[in-house]
Structures are given as structure tokens and as C-alpha cells.
Amino acid sequence: MAMVNDEGPQSPGRVLIERLPAARLDEARPLLLDLHLVEQAHFDHPQQSRVELDRWLPRTRPTFRGENHLFVGRAGGRVVGLCWCVLYDPGTGLEGEIAELYVLPEHRGRGLAGRLVAEATRLFGERGVTFASVWTRPGNPPALSLYARHGFTPTEQVVLAWYPPEATG
């Protein structure tokens, strides 16, 4: 198990960073519960007590599972629209994401995107997804409206991206 010292070796407040082995993952649970308690105040949803959160929050597991699901719309045998959904469990419960949604321009405005998103949310419900997300640009009113009609709501979070240094030049 690698340890990293984030302060100097002689520092009196020395904090070592370690990777918890699978058998000890529950040692981090109290902090996960603290995080949920603090963060829920920033979102417009019912607030839960620590006991309720403890009951709701699944145990962290050492593995990560994921699945891809592609829904497509066809016209004349040709794929004219797609909705790519990803289901994954980072160790704290099943999450979902609409990773991509695209309809060919000549097939837009006929409800196909809505039908594809409805299939995605149906899948999320059937599989017991506890959180699902979709990313789009703020300047894309048709997408924002579509996702809102299917129960997606904006969050107060800011998304930051990290790219490997060689990718940014």
C-alpha cells in the first residue's frame, strides 16, 4: 500500500495518504455520510438525517461495473437517431447517464428525441438507478426543454474538466 506524505517529512501535522484495501472501505463511510449531510443543503430536494442517509447510501465496493445501452430510431431501415445510455456503479449505487443523444437534422421536430429519452428514463427506472445525469450546453434550449420534460433538472454544480498535459499542448 503506497503512502504519500502531503506535507514535509518533518511536519508536525503530517498527513499520510493511503489507498484503502477492499476489506477496509467501510472506514471511509463516516466521511461519505458527512459529505452527503453537508452537500444536501445546497440542493432543492428533501433533506435527510444522518440515519436516513446511512440507510440509503449503499456500502462502497472495490469494483466498478458499467454497461452501455444504445437505443436507436430507424427510418426505412436506416438509423436516424440514437440515445447512448451508460449505467455504472462506482461502488455506491447504480447511476445512469445519457452520454449521447443525436437525431439527424432531417428527422428532428417529429418527437424522436423525446421517444429516445423516454426509453432511457424507462431503463433507469427499471434498473433502480438512484441518480441519472445528462450534459448539454446552456445555449441549447431545445435540449434543455427536452430533458426538462423528461424529469431532468439543472443542478447547482460546476463541472470542471481535467485533460492529460500532453492533450492540452
C-alpha positions as CSV (number, residue, x, y, z in Angstrom):
1,M,0.0,0.0,0.0
2,A,1.6,3.2,-1.1
3,M,1.7,6.1,1.3
4,V,2.1,9.7,0.2
5,N,3.0,12.5,2.5
6,D,1.3,15.7,1.5
7,E,3.4,17.8,3.9
8,G,7.1,17.8,4.6
9,P,8.6,14.7,6.3
10,Q,9.3,16.7,9.4
11,S,6.0,18.5,9.6
12,P,4.2,18.1,13.0
13,G,0.8,17.9,11.2
14,R,2.0,15.2,8.8
15,V,-0.9,13.6,6.9
16,L,-0.3,10.4,5.1
17,I,-2.4,9.4,2.1
18,E,-3.1,5.8,1.6
19,R,-5.2,3.7,-0.7
20,L,-7.7,1.7,1.4
21,P,-7.7,-2.0,0.6
22,A,-11.1,-3.6,-0.3
23,A,-11.5,-5.1,3.2
24,R,-11.3,-1.6,4.8
25,L,-13.5,0.5,2.6
26,D,-16.1,1.0,5.3
27,E,-13.6,3.1,7.2
28,A,-14.4,6.0,4.8
29,R,-18.2,5.7,5.3
30,P,-18.5,8.2,8.1
31,L,-16.9,10.9,5.9
32,L,-19.2,9.9,3.0
33,L,-22.1,10.4,5.2
34,D,-20.7,13.8,6.4
35,L,-20.3,14.9,2.8
36,H,-23.9,14.0,2.0
37,L,-25.2,15.7,5.1
38,V,-23.3,19.0,4.2
39,E,-23.9,18.9,0.5
40,Q,-27.7,18.2,0.5
41,A,-28.3,21.7,1.9
42,H,-27.1,23.1,-1.5
43,F,-29.8,21.3,-3.5
44,D,-33.5,21.7,-3.7
45,H,-34.7,18.3,-2.5
46,P,-35.9,16.8,0.8
47,Q,-33.2,16.9,3.4
48,Q,-32.3,13.6,5.1
49,S,-31.0,12.9,8.6
50,R,-27.7,11.0,9.1
51,V,-29.7,7.9,10.0
52,E,-31.7,8.2,6.8
53,L,-28.6,8.8,4.7
54,D,-26.9,5.8,6.3
55,R,-29.8,3.6,5.3
56,W,-29.9,5.0,1.8
57,L,-26.2,5.1,1.0
58,P,-25.0,1.6,-0.2
59,R,-21.7,0.3,1.0
60,T,-18.7,1.2,-1.1
61,R,-17.3,-1.7,-3.1
62,P,-13.9,-2.1,-4.5
63,T,-15.2,-2.8,-8.0
64,F,-16.8,-0.6,-10.7
65,R,-19.4,-2.0,-13.0
66,G,-20.6,-0.4,-16.2
67,E,-22.9,-1.1,-19.1
68,N,-23.6,0.6,-22.4
69,H,-27.2,0.7,-23.8
70,L,-27.9,2.1,-27.3
71,F,-31.4,3.0,-28.3
72,V,-31.8,3.9,-31.9
73,G,-34.6,5.2,-34.2
74,R,-34.8,3.8,-37.7
75,A,-36.5,5.1,-40.8
76,G,-36.5,3.0,-43.9
77,G,-34.1,0.6,-42.2
78,R,-31.6,3.4,-41.6
79,V,-30.5,4.6,-38.1
80,V,-31.6,8.2,-37.9
81,G,-31.3,8.8,-34.2
82,L,-29.5,7.4,-31.2
83,C,-29.5,7.6,-27.4
84,W,-26.5,6.1,-25.8
85,C,-27.0,5.4,-22.1
86,V,-24.4,4.4,-19.6
87,L,-25.2,2.6,-16.4
88,Y,-22.4,2.3,-13.8
89,D,-22.0,1.6,-10.2
90,P,-19.0,3.4,-8.7
91,G,-19.5,1.4,-5.6
92,T,-22.2,3.5,-4.0
93,G,-25.3,2.5,-6.1
94,L,-26.4,2.4,-9.7
95,E,-26.1,5.6,-11.6
96,G,-27.1,6.4,-15.2
97,E,-26.1,8.9,-17.8
98,I,-27.4,9.8,-21.2
99,A,-24.0,10.0,-22.7
100,E,-25.1,11.0,-26.3
101,L,-28.3,11.9,-27.9
102,Y,-28.4,12.7,-31.6
103,V,-31.1,12.8,-34.3
104,L,-30.3,13.5,-38.0
105,P,-31.3,17.1,-38.9
106,E,-33.9,15.9,-41.4
107,H,-35.7,13.8,-38.7
108,R,-35.8,16.5,-36.0
109,G,-39.0,18.1,-34.8
110,R,-41.0,14.8,-35.0
111,G,-40.6,13.7,-31.4
112,L,-37.9,11.1,-32.0
113,A,-35.5,12.6,-29.4
114,G,-38.3,12.5,-26.9
115,R,-39.1,8.9,-27.6
116,L,-35.4,8.0,-27.2
117,V,-35.1,9.9,-23.9
118,A,-38.3,8.2,-22.7
119,E,-36.6,4.8,-23.4
120,A,-33.6,6.0,-21.4
121,T,-35.6,7.0,-18.4
122,R,-37.6,3.8,-18.6
123,L,-34.4,1.9,-18.4
124,F,-33.2,4.0,-15.5
125,G,-36.4,3.3,-13.6
126,E,-36.5,-0.5,-14.4
127,R,-32.9,-0.9,-13.2
128,G,-33.3,1.1,-10.0
129,V,-31.0,4.0,-10.9
130,T,-30.8,6.4,-8.0
131,F,-29.2,9.2,-9.9
132,A,-29.0,10.0,-13.6
133,S,-27.5,12.8,-15.5
134,V,-27.1,14.3,-18.9
135,W,-24.8,17.1,-20.1
136,T,-25.7,19.8,-22.6
137,R,-24.7,23.3,-23.3
138,P,-26.6,26.2,-21.6
139,G,-27.1,27.7,-25.1
140,N,-29.1,24.6,-26.3
141,P,-32.7,25.5,-25.5
142,P,-34.3,22.6,-27.4
143,A,-32.2,20.0,-25.5
144,L,-32.8,21.8,-22.2
145,S,-36.5,21.8,-22.8
146,L,-36.5,18.1,-23.9
147,Y,-34.6,16.9,-20.8
148,A,-36.8,19.0,-18.5
149,R,-39.9,17.4,-20.0
150,H,-38.4,14.0,-19.0
151,G,-37.7,15.0,-15.4
152,F,-34.1,16.2,-15.6
153,T,-33.4,19.4,-13.6
154,P,-30.5,21.7,-13.6
155,T,-28.1,21.4,-10.7
156,E,-26.1,23.9,-8.8
157,Q,-22.8,22.1,-9.5
158,V,-20.0,23.4,-11.6
159,V,-18.3,20.8,-13.8
160,L,-14.6,21.1,-14.1
161,A,-12.6,19.0,-16.6
162,W,-9.1,17.6,-16.4
163,Y,-7.2,16.6,-19.5
164,P,-3.7,14.9,-19.6
165,P,-1.0,17.6,-20.0
166,E,0.0,16.2,-23.4
167,A,-3.5,16.6,-24.7
168,T,-3.5,20.3,-23.9
169,G,-0.2,21.0,-25.6
